[in-house]
């Protein structure tokens, strides 16, 4: 019987991806109820986990490229769009009020918490291991294949588009000038892109059929994700802790 080789990496990289997702999502949901102060703990903890896994640079690039512009715009809009309470600063028709500052901090902190959780999962969880873990937990392989194909469709379409644009440049078509020229170059590139996407769907269907995707019975996978009773216990405890925090806050037992 085939014994898979243990994956190379540290403890986080070897961990069950479903457990990692469960812990991060539970921390995220609890943080949305706790409030903005939770971000002071969640964000550094996420950065430490990603750094230990060896993906800190990728994590920081995602935060800087995606989160920073959006968070800045959201903070300014919330700051200026909501009025009420004490006025801290005023210039012409622009007012900085107590309600506006509170809403800006609250909604921005929630958005950063959600974004950092998504980026943490994206850095720590590899898609093949995640889908394989779902199959080990009883999910139909067809469902995991659809999930994996949906996630990978954008990068694959980008690769095809780059190949088509390179071919257009090789034929002497200008594609790197102003916006008007780029729009003209996009039209002849759209048809090959759509046709190649449709062709790849047919090729994948034939390939899956040849590999016995629709055949009944148990399958043997070369990739085996560690899945123990401890992993399931950790997930259950994380969910119970998250529910306990929500109940304590909603019932008034704890006011963070």
C-alpha positions in Angstrom: 0.0 0.0 0.0 1.3 3.5 -0.9 2.5 5.5 2.0 2.7 9.2 1.2 5.8 11.2 2.1 5.3 13.7 4.9 5.1 17.3 3.6 8.1 19.5 4.1 7.7 22.6 6.2 6.9 23.7 9.7 3.9 22.8 11.9 1.6 25.4 10.4 2.3 24.2 6.8 1.8 20.6 7.9 -1.5 21.3 9.8 -4.9 20.3 8.5 -6.1 23.2 6.3 -9.6 22.8 7.5 -8.5 23.3 11.1 -6.6 26.4 10.1 -9.7 27.8 8.3 -11.9 26.9 11.2 -9.6 28.7 13.8 -9.2 31.8 11.6 -13.0 32.0 10.9 -13.9 31.6 14.5 -11.5 34.3 15.6 -12.9 36.5 12.8 -16.5 36.0 13.9 -15.7 36.6 17.5 -13.7 39.7 16.6 -16.6 41.3 14.8 -18.6 41.1 18.0 -15.8 42.2 20.3 -15.1 45.5 18.6 -12.2 47.6 17.2 -9.9 46.9 20.2 -9.8 43.2 19.0 -7.9 44.3 15.9 -4.9 45.2 18.1 -4.6 41.5 19.0 -5.8 39.8 15.8 -3.7 41.7 13.3 -0.3 41.1 15.0 -1.2 37.5 15.8 -2.1 36.9 12.1 1.2 38.4 11.0 3.1 36.2 13.5 1.4 33.1 12.2 2.0 34.0 8.6 5.7 34.9 9.4 6.2 31.6 11.1 4.8 29.8 8.0 7.2 31.8 5.8 4.8 34.0 3.9 5.1 37.3 5.7 6.2 39.2 2.6 3.2 38.0 0.6 0.9 38.9 3.5 2.3 42.4 3.8 2.1 43.0 0.0 -1.6 42.0 0.1 -2.3 44.3 3.0 -0.5 47.2 1.3 -1.8 46.7 -2.2 -5.5 45.8 -1.4 -6.3 46.9 2.1 -4.5 50.2 2.5 -6.2 52.2 -0.3 -9.6 50.7 0.5 -9.3 51.3 4.2 -8.1 54.9 3.7 -11.0 55.7 1.4 -13.5 54.0 3.8 -12.2 55.8 6.8 -12.4 59.2 5.2 -15.9 58.7 3.8 -17.2 57.4 7.2 -15.4 60.2 9.0 -17.1 62.9 6.9 -20.4 61.4 6.0 -21.7 60.9 9.6 -22.4 63.9 11.8 -23.5 64.1 15.4 -22.1 64.6 18.9 -19.2 66.9 19.7 -17.5 68.7 16.9 -13.7 68.2 17.0 -12.7 70.1 13.9 -14.5 72.1 11.2 -13.4 73.8 8.0 -16.1 75.3 5.7 -18.7 72.5 5.2 -16.4 69.7 6.4 -16.9 68.6 10.0 -15.1 66.1 12.2 -17.6 64.9 14.8 -17.7 62.4 17.5 -20.2 60.1 15.7 -18.2 60.3 12.5 -15.0 59.3 14.2 -16.6 56.5 16.1 -18.2 55.0 12.9 -15.0 55.4 10.9 -13.0 53.5 13.5 -15.6 50.8 14.0 -16.3 50.0 10.3 -12.6 50.3 9.3 -11.6 48.0 12.1 -14.2 45.4 10.9 -13.0 45.6 7.4 -9.4 45.2 8.3 -10.3 42.2 10.5 -12.2 40.6 7.7 -9.4 41.3 5.1 -6.6 40.2 7.4 -8.5 36.9 8.0 -9.0 36.3 4.3 -5.3 37.0 3.6 -4.2 34.8 6.4 -6.2 31.9 5.0 -4.9 32.7 1.5 -1.3 32.6 2.8 -1.5 29.5 5.1 -3.8 27.2 3.1 -2.9 25.6 -0.1 -5.8 24.8 -2.4 -4.9 21.1 -3.3 -4.5 20.2 0.4 -7.7 22.1 1.3 -9.8 20.2 -1.3 -8.2 16.9 -0.4 -9.0 17.5 3.3 -12.6 18.2 2.3 -12.7 14.8 0.4 -11.3 13.1 3.5 -14.2 14.6 5.5 -16.7 13.1 3.2 -17.3 15.8 0.6 -18.0 14.5 -2.9 -14.9 14.8 -5.2 -17.0 16.5 -7.9 -17.8 19.3 -5.5 -14.2 19.8 -4.6 -13.2 19.8 -8.2 -15.8 22.5 -9.0 -14.5 24.5 -6.0 -10.9 24.2 -7.1 -11.7 25.0 -10.8 -13.6 28.1 -9.7 -10.7 29.4 -7.6 -8.2 28.8 -10.4 -10.2 30.1 -13.3 -9.1 33.7 -12.9 -5.3 32.9 -12.9 -5.7 30.6 -15.8 -7.7 33.1 -17.8 -5.0 35.7 -17.1 -2.3 33.4 -18.4 -4.3 32.8 -21.6 -4.8 36.5 -22.0 -1.1 37.2 -21.6 -0.3 34.6 -24.2 -2.8 36.1 -26.7 -1.5 39.6 -26.1 2.1 38.4 -26.6 0.9 36.9 -29.9 -0.7 40.2 -30.9 2.5 42.1 -30.2 4.5 39.6 -32.3 2.1 40.4 -35.2 2.9 44.1 -34.8 -0.3 45.2 -33.1 0.3 48.0 -30.5 -1.0 47.0 -27.1 1.0 49.2 -24.7 0.0 52.7 -25.7 -2.9 54.9 -24.4 -6.3 53.6 -23.3 -7.9 54.0 -26.7 -5.2 51.8 -28.4 -5.5 49.2 -25.7 -9.3 49.0 -26.1 -8.8 48.5 -29.9 -6.3 45.7 -29.1 -8.7 44.1 -26.6 -11.4 43.4 -29.2 -9.4 41.0 -31.4 -8.0 39.3 -28.3 -11.5 38.6 -26.8 -12.6 36.0 -29.3 -9.5 33.8 -29.0 -9.7 34.0 -25.2 -13.3 32.9 -25.1 -12.8 30.1 -27.6 -9.7 28.8 -25.8 -11.7 28.9 -22.5 -14.5 26.8 -24.1 -12.0 24.4 -25.6 -10.3 23.9 -22.3 -13.6 23.0 -20.7 -14.2 20.3 -23.2 -10.6 19.0 -22.8 -11.0 18.9 -19.1 -14.3 17.0 -19.3 -12.7 14.4 -21.6 -9.6 14.2 -19.3 -11.7 13.7 -16.2 -13.8 11.0 -17.9 -10.7 9.2 -19.0 -9.4 9.2 -15.5 -12.6 7.7 -14.0 -14.0 10.8 -12.4 -17.6 9.5 -12.7 -16.8 5.9 -11.7 -18.3 4.8 -8.4 -16.2 3.4 -5.6 -13.5 4.5 -3.3 -10.5 6.4 -4.7 -6.8 6.2 -3.8 -5.2 9.6 -3.5 -1.4 10.2 -3.5 -1.9 13.3 -1.3 -3.0 12.5 2.2 -3.7 15.4 4.7 -3.2 14.7 8.4 -6.6 14.2 9.9 -6.9 13.0 13.5 -9.4 13.1 16.3 -7.4 16.0 17.8 -8.1 18.1 14.7 -11.8 17.6 15.0 -11.7 18.3 18.8 -9.9 21.6 18.1 -12.5 22.6 15.6 -15.3 21.8 18.0 -13.7 23.7 20.8 -13.0 26.7 18.6 -16.7 26.8 17.5 -17.9 26.5 21.1 -15.6 29.3 22.2 -16.8 31.5 19.4 -20.4 30.8 20.3 -19.7 31.5 24.0 -18.1 34.8 23.2 -21.1 35.9 21.1 -23.6 34.8 23.7 -21.7 36.5 26.5 -21.6 39.8 24.6 -25.2 39.7 23.4 -26.5 38.8 26.8 -24.6 41.5 28.5 -22.4 39.3 30.6 -19.3 40.7 29.0 -18.9 44.2 27.7 -15.6 44.4 25.8 
